[in-house]
């Protein structure tokens, strides 16, 4: 049963994103949550970097950042996170060079106004900035949701950018169900190869 549960977990794109990030982040590292939302990924990153590391989290919605702040404080991780109330397209201005992981979870915040969502015009520059900030051995993950209005165009634009990252410095993968709906969420991930 444990084997089946483990395989099932690996079939979920977000579980894979967490697994890959967990393999590269160590205490003392820096990381970015480009789409803080309710703060689940922010907290995940904050736990991994530990008290000596740092996380930058971005969201355009004040309410999302407040929920993230509360979640972090409850878990004793508030001091290791900087919250930025702005678009992730401004990442390059706010984050110093040298991060080990960047996570994106595109679309809109569940339970909120669906008109407030990520869009390709801001997301593609943010993903580019993330690739420039990422250290060798670091990973960039993007959860893509093509099923909402504008989502497919955003996902395709991000995928096109990531596919343009050059070998041998980068390895880019796409994790998606081969027999599922074309609207189903999928994961894009880019590893900056160590030593390159």
Number of C-alpha atoms within 10 A of each C-alpha: 6 7 8 9 10 10 11 11 14 16 14 16 22 21 13 17 22 16 13 18 24 16 11 15 23 17 14 13 21 29 31 30 28 28 26 30 27 20 22 15 22 28 25 15 32 30 21 22 21 18 17 13 20 24 28 24 30 26 23 18 18 14 14 20 22 16 16 24 22 16 18 22 13 9 11 14 21 19 15 20 24 16 19 20 17 15 17 29 19 16 23 16 9 13 19 11 13 15 26 24 28 28 26 27 20 23 24 19 19 9 6 13 9 12 10 12 17 22 18 19 11 14 21 21 18 21 25 17 18 27 22 13 22 22 21 17 18 24 30 26 28 24 20 26 22 20 14 13 14 15 21 17 14 23 25 14 17 21 20 12 13 22 17 10 16 11 12 9 14 20 16 19 14 15 18 18 14 7 6 9 10 14 13 12 20 19 23 22 23 20 24 23 16 11 8 11
